[in-house]
Amino acid sequence: MVTGALEAEYPFKSNFLNLNGLKYHYLDEGTGKPILMLHGNPSWSFYYRNLVKALSPNYRCIVPDHIGCGFSDKPDDKDYDYTLAQRVDDLEELIKHLGIKEKITPVLHDWGGMIGMAWAAKHSEMVKRLVILNTAAFHLPKEKPFPLALKICRDTALGALLVRGFNAFSLAASFVGCKKNPMPPALRKLYRLPYNSWKNRIATLRFVQDIPLKKGDRNYDLVTYVSEGLEQFSKLPVMILWGEKDFVFDRYFLDEWCRRFPGAEIHSWPDAGHYVLEDMKEEIIPIIKGFLLR
C-alpha cells in the first residue's frame, strides 16, 4: 500500500475493520497499555507516525483513519453518514473489535478531540488519562468569532468547490499547520496524499460542514453532552500541548481547556501552529513519554 517516501516515514502494517461494507483503516503497533491516537481534519493517521515510533516499544498504539480519511474508504453520502455521531459509533466498533478491556489513554487533535471525548463521555470508566493537542470538546468559546475561511467552506458553494475541486483545505493546512518548523515540500505532499481527487476530498468538506454552531444544528446537542461531561475527567491526569499560532484553536480554546481542567499539565508554544505535534515534535515527544511514565 505504501511505497517510496511514504514507506520511509510511515513504516507500519495496515489493518482494516469492515464497517457495514466500508474499510476502516487503523494502525495497531506495539504491545502494552493502550494509547488511542485520534487525528482531525484534514490530516490522517500519518500525523502520529513519530509518536507511534517513539511509544510502540512500550505501549500498544492504536491509530485509526476516520472514514473518508487516510487509507480508509471514501464513500459517497449515500453510503456513509459523515457526522460526529457516526464517527463515535465507528470508534466504538473498533475498540470492541480489538477487545480492549483495560483503561485507554486518548491522544486527541482537532476533530479527534470531539470524537474521542464523545466516546469517553460514554465510557468514562475506560479512560486512564488525557493528552490534548489543539482541539475542542465544547462549543465555540463566546469570545471566539467563527473564522471566515471556515465559514466560506462550511456555508457556500464556492467553499465546496475550493475544498473538493482545488484541495484548498488540505493544501492550506500543509503550509500553515507548522509555523516554527515549516514542512518541507515532500512532507506536505505526504500529508495531502490521501486527498488527491474530488471524490477523495469528501470528508475534508463534510467535517467542516458538520461543525455545529447553534441550537438546531445537527450534533449541537451531542457537543453539549460532551461539554457537560468533561467534569468527570477533571481528577484524571491531563496534559495539554498547544500551538498558539493556530488560526482556529487559538488562546480562547486553550483558556477554556484550562478552565475545565485547572490541574492540567500545560505546555504551550507561542510560535507553533495547528499541527503542533509535527511542528514541535523534538520537544513534544519526550514530554509525552515522561507524562505517560509518571
ChimeraX attribute file (.defattr): number of C-alpha atoms within 10 A of each C-alpha:
attribute: neighborCount
match mode: 1-to-1
recipient: residues
	/A:1	7
	/A:2	14
	/A:3	10
	/A:4	8
	/A:5	12
	/A:6	17
	/A:7	11
	/A:8	10
	/A:9	16
	/A:10	20
	/A:11	12
	/A:12	16
	/A:13	11
	/A:14	13
	/A:15	14
	/A:16	17
	/A:17	18
	/A:18	11
	/A:19	13
	/A:20	9
	/A:21	9
	/A:22	17
	/A:23	19
	/A:24	25
	/A:25	22
	/A:26	23
	/A:27	22
	/A:28	20
	/A:29	22
	/A:30	17
	/A:31	14
	/A:32	13
	/A:33	17
	/A:34	23
	/A:35	27
	/A:36	21
	/A:37	25
	/A:38	26
	/A:39	27
	/A:40	24
	/A:41	20
	/A:42	26
	/A:43	27
	/A:44	24
	/A:45	24
	/A:46	21
	/A:47	22
	/A:48	20
	/A:49	17
	/A:50	16
	/A:51	20
	/A:52	26
	/A:53	16
	/A:54	14
	/A:55	21
	/A:56	19
	/A:57	13
	/A:58	14
	/A:59	17
	/A:60	20
	/A:61	26
	/A:62	22
	/A:63	24
	/A:64	28
	/A:65	24
	/A:66	29
	/A:67	23
	/A:68	27
	/A:69	26
	/A:70	24
	/A:71	24
	/A:72	21
	/A:73	19
	/A:74	23
	/A:75	18
	/A:76	14
	/A:77	11
	/A:78	7
	/A:79	11
	/A:80	14
	/A:81	14
	/A:82	22
	/A:83	16
	/A:84	22
	/A:85	16
	/A:86	14
	/A:87	21
	/A:88	21
	/A:89	13
	/A:90	20
	/A:91	18
	/A:92	17
	/A:93	15
	/A:94	21
	/A:95	14
	/A:96	11
	/A:97	10
	/A:98	12
	/A:99	9
	/A:100	13
	/A:101	10
	/A:102	12
	/A:103	16
	/A:104	21
	/A:105	21
	/A:106	23
	/A:107	23
	/A:108	26
	/A:109	29
	/A:110	23
	/A:111	24
	/A:112	26
	/A:113	25
	/A:114	26
	/A:115	28
	/A:116	24
	/A:117	27
	/A:118	25
	/A:119	21
	/A:120	22
	/A:121	20
	/A:122	14
	/A:123	12
	/A:124	17
	/A:125	13
	/A:126	16
	/A:127	18
	/A:128	18
	/A:129	20
	/A:130	23
	/A:131	23
	/A:132	21
	/A:133	26
	/A:134	30
	/A:135	25
	/A:136	25
	/A:137	26
	/A:138	22
	/A:139	17
	/A:140	19
	/A:141	13
	/A:142	8
	/A:143	8
	/A:144	13
	/A:145	9
	/A:146	13
	/A:147	10
	/A:148	9
	/A:149	12
	/A:150	15
	/A:151	14
	/A:152	16
	/A:153	23
	/A:154	20
	/A:155	12
	/A:156	12
	/A:157	11
	/A:158	12
	/A:159	19
	/A:160	22
	/A:161	15
	/A:162	16
	/A:163	23
	/A:164	23
	/A:165	15
	/A:166	15
	/A:167	22
	/A:168	17
	/A:169	22
	/A:170	26
	/A:171	18
	/A:172	12
	/A:173	19
	/A:174	24
	/A:175	14
	/A:176	18
	/A:177	25
	/A:178	23
	/A:179	22
	/A:180	17
	/A:181	15
	/A:182	17
	/A:183	18
	/A:184	10
	/A:185	10
	/A:186	10
	/A:187	15
	/A:188	18
	/A:189	18
	/A:190	18
	/A:191	22
	/A:192	20
	/A:193	17
	/A:194	20
	/A:195	25
	/A:196	15
	/A:197	13
	/A:198	13
	/A:199	14
	/A:200	20
	/A:201	24
	/A:202	21
	/A:203	25
	/A:204	24
	/A:205	23
	/A:206	20
	/A:207	18
	/A:208	21
	/A:209	19
	/A:210	17
	/A:211	21
	/A:212	18
	/A:213	14
	/A:214	12
	/A:215	10
	/A:216	9
	/A:217	11
	/A:218	16
	/A:219	18
	/A:220	18
	/A:221	14
	/A:222	16
	/A:223	24
	/A:224	14
	/A:225	16
	/A:226	22
	/A:227	19
	/A:228	13
	/A:229	19
	/A:230	19
	/A:231	12
	/A:232	12
	/A:233	20
	/A:234	16
	/A:235	12
	/A:236	14
	/A:237	18
	/A:238	20
	/A:239	22
	/A:240	22
	/A:241	23
	/A:242	29
	/A:243	29
	/A:244	23
	/A:245	22
	/A:246	21
	/A:247	14
	/A:248	20
	/A:249	21
	/A:250	18
	/A:251	19
	/A:252	16
	/A:253	23
	/A:254	23
	/A:255	13
	/A:256	16
	/A:257	21
	/A:258	15
	/A:259	11
	/A:260	15
	/A:261	20
	/A:262	14
	/A:263	14
	/A:264	19
	/A:265	14
	/A:266	15
	/A:267	14
	/A:268	16
	/A:269	15
	/A:270	13
	/A:271	16
	/A:272	24
	/A:273	28
	/A:274	27
	/A:275	26
	/A:276	28
	/A:277	24
	/A:278	23
	/A:279	22
	/A:280	21
	/A:281	15
	/A:282	11
	/A:283	11
	/A:284	18
	/A:285	18
	/A:286	14
	/A:287	14
	/A:288	19
	/A:289	14
	/A:290	10
	/A:291	15
	/A:292	17
	/A:293	6
	/A:294	7
